[in-house]
């Protein structure tokens, strides 16, 4: 019915029916939208395997070593992460220099992180020809190469490398403030041998950032891709496996070929640790062995496929035998 102003008046019962009908239609529309990535409780993602360059800035600066260590024993140690100097935030090694030479003090209070705890200590500075500095080296940026595992288009989220980014000198897990990933060109493979781990080299296309990340967890890095940075038109979506789906025996990994095209290579799942959810793997593909010698640095994150499901990613290699190594269950990376 209508009121005097010509506005349609809907009775309470009719209104309730209308709202319910709208909710059903709305939910139905969203169901079909989400069904691209979810069928029931099953999740589907694009599986990748492409090699990328990684650059990141750390949260604070990492202590690497000492110029002379006598006055710094029991103060700061290799692997400590400096956050503040006299309550001024430290974001880079340049900040350390600037703050010290603005303060011009013989002793400063340094707040830092060590093994997950925040501590503060008074530390002597060094004055050399009027320039104030600390008696140790620090690092604020890291670069490396890794392999992308998968991409979730629903969240615009990528997952890569399968293990945390460590500092190459201290072996400490780095606290990342922000990082970028880049395409790699001129891919070069240094083959692994018994007792010698191989590695990937290549040139970063630094003008073309394809993604950003901030999270550096025990299970790798994750972040967002820039629009159209990865072409998914010809890529297949794979179901994300549950842990019980993983079986001993044949599987494959995806990894960049000599032509920097992602190819599938044969591996074996040799053991499944139910407690740690670590997979023991062995490379058996002759083409890949001839190409890389086995698992090499930069291959971390290579997706592992079994029975048409994404079950995990490569993480570590056995130094004494690079054909053997380990992977992590994909459910630990995608939570």
Secondary structure as GFF3:
##gff-version 3
##sequence-region A 1 335
A	DSSP	alpha_helix	12	34	.	.	.	ID=ss1
A	DSSP	beta_strand	38	39	.	.	.	ID=ss2
A	DSSP	beta_strand	42	47	.	.	.	ID=ss3
A	DSSP	beta_strand	51	66	.	.	.	ID=ss4
A	DSSP	three_ten_helix	70	72	.	.	.	ID=ss5
A	DSSP	beta_strand	81	85	.	.	.	ID=ss6
A	DSSP	beta_strand	88	89	.	.	.	ID=ss7
A	DSSP	alpha_helix	93	103	.	.	.	ID=ss8
A	DSSP	beta_strand	107	114	.	.	.	ID=ss9
A	DSSP	beta_strand	117	124	.	.	.	ID=ss10
A	DSSP	beta_strand	126	128	.	.	.	ID=ss11
A	DSSP	beta_strand	131	133	.	.	.	ID=ss12
A	DSSP	beta_strand	136	152	.	.	.	ID=ss13
A	DSSP	beta_strand	157	160	.	.	.	ID=ss14
A	DSSP	beta_strand	176	190	.	.	.	ID=ss15
A	DSSP	beta_strand	199	217	.	.	.	ID=ss16
A	DSSP	beta_strand	220	225	.	.	.	ID=ss17
A	DSSP	beta_strand	237	240	.	.	.	ID=ss18
A	DSSP	three_ten_helix	243	245	.	.	.	ID=ss19
A	DSSP	beta_strand	249	256	.	.	.	ID=ss20
A	DSSP	beta_strand	262	273	.	.	.	ID=ss21
A	DSSP	beta_strand	278	283	.	.	.	ID=ss22
A	DSSP	alpha_helix	286	292	.	.	.	ID=ss23
A	DSSP	beta_strand	303	306	.	.	.	ID=ss24
A	DSSP	beta_strand	309	318	.	.	.	ID=ss25
A	DSSP	beta_strand	321	329	.	.	.	ID=ss26
A	DSSP	alpha_helix	330	333	.	.	.	ID=ss27
###
